[in-house]
Amino acid sequence: MSDDLVKRLRRADEYEPLGHDGWEAADRIEELETKLAKAVEALERIGSGEFSGQMLPSMPPQDAAKYFARTTIAELKGEDRG
């Protein structure tokens, strides 16, 4: 997605050196892209109907999907759900 931007931020550019700030920005972009990918994956799994009782047979599908969504959100926020 923004690999080019990350590379440009990390590169020591002779015209406009970004130094430490560029590296921090690149790290933050990569962190957010990772979280976005996890969120998209979770939404795709929920939208696919995966939670039709197969993963968590003890729960109705809508409850299993909600549980998975809440667990994923907690993970993205860095919260411990265990």
C-alpha positions in Angstrom: 0.0 0.0 0.0 2.4 2.7 1.1 5.6 0.7 0.8 7.0 3.4 -1.5 6.3 6.1 1.2 7.9 4.0 3.9 11.0 3.5 1.8 11.2 7.3 1.0 10.8 8.1 4.7 13.6 5.7 5.7 15.9 6.7 2.9 18.5 9.4 3.7 17.4 11.9 1.1 20.1 14.4 0.1 17.5 17.0 -0.7 15.4 16.8 2.4 16.9 14.6 5.1 14.2 13.4 7.5 16.4 11.6 9.9 14.8 10.1 13.0 11.4 11.7 12.3 11.3 9.9 9.0 12.0 6.5 10.6 9.4 7.1 13.3 6.8 8.0 10.7 7.7 4.9 8.6 7.5 2.7 11.7 4.1 4.1 12.6 2.8 3.6 9.0 3.9 0.0 9.1 2.2 -0.5 12.5 -1.1 1.0 11.2 -0.9 -1.1 8.0 -0.5 -4.2 10.0 -3.5 -3.3 12.2 -5.6 -2.4 9.1 -4.7 -5.8 7.5 -5.9 -7.6 10.7 -9.1 -5.6 10.8 -9.8 -6.3 7.1 -9.2 -10.0 7.7 -11.5 -10.1 10.6 -14.3 -8.3 8.7 -13.8 -10.7 5.7 -14.1 -13.7 8.0 -17.2 -12.3 9.7 -18.7 -11.3 6.3 -18.0 -14.8 4.9 -20.4 -16.4 7.3 -17.5 -18.4 8.9 -19.2 -18.1 12.2 -22.1 -20.3 11.4 -21.5 -22.5 14.4 -18.3 -24.1 13.1 -15.7 -22.3 15.1 -17.6 -21.8 18.4 -20.4 -24.4 18.2 -21.5 -23.5 21.7 -22.6 -20.0 20.6 -25.2 -18.8 18.1 -23.4 -17.5 14.9 -24.1 -13.9 15.7 -22.7 -14.2 19.2 -19.6 -16.0 17.8 -19.1 -13.2 15.2 -19.5 -10.6 17.9 -17.0 -12.4 20.2 -14.5 -12.6 17.4 -15.0 -8.9 16.5 -14.5 -7.8 20.1 -11.4 -10.0 20.5 -9.9 -8.6 17.3 -10.6 -5.0 18.4 -9.0 -5.6 21.8 -6.0 -7.1 20.0 -5.7 -4.1 17.8 -6.0 -1.7 20.8 -3.3 -3.7 22.6 -5.7 -4.9 25.3 -5.4 -8.3 27.0 -8.6 -10.3 26.5 -7.3 -13.5 28.1 
